[in-house]
Structures are given as structure tokens and as C-alpha cells.
Amino acid sequence: MGIVGRIRRLRRIRHSVQMPDKTLTRLIWPTGD
């Protein structure tokens, strides 16, 4: 439930700022690309 809640919050933030999935994912899980 905690993880799902985080994902939902991240989705809300992403929609509010209209950030690409890749950018958001990089911010959370840096791939060192």
C-alpha cells in the first residue's frame, strides 16, 4: 500500500508539472546515464 501510495503521488506530481516518465524515473532512480 505504501509503495502504491508513492506511485500515485508521483503520478499526480508528474501530471501537475507535465514531466516525462523518463525524466521522473531518472530523478527517482538515477541510472547514471
C-alpha positions as CSV (number, residue, x, y, z in Angstrom):
1,M,0.0,0.0,0.0
2,G,2.8,2.4,0.9
3,I,4.6,1.8,-2.5
4,V,1.3,2.2,-4.4
5,G,0.6,5.5,-2.5
6,R,4.0,6.8,-3.5
7,I,3.4,5.9,-7.2
8,R,0.1,7.6,-7.1
9,R,1.6,10.7,-5.6
10,L,4.4,10.7,-8.1
11,R,1.8,10.4,-10.9
12,R,-0.1,13.4,-9.5
13,I,3.1,15.4,-9.3
14,R,4.1,14.3,-12.8
15,H,0.8,15.3,-14.2
16,S,0.8,18.7,-12.5
17,V,4.3,19.6,-13.8
18,Q,3.8,17.5,-17.0
19,M,7.2,15.8,-16.7
20,P,8.1,12.9,-19.0
21,D,8.2,9.4,-17.4
22,K,11.9,9.0,-18.3
23,T,12.8,12.3,-16.5
24,L,10.8,11.4,-13.5
25,T,12.2,7.9,-13.3
26,R,15.8,9.4,-13.6
27,L,15.1,11.7,-10.7
28,I,13.9,8.8,-8.5
29,W,16.2,6.1,-9.8
30,P,19.4,7.6,-11.3
31,T,20.7,5.3,-13.9
32,G,24.0,7.2,-14.2
33,D,23.3,7.6,-17.9
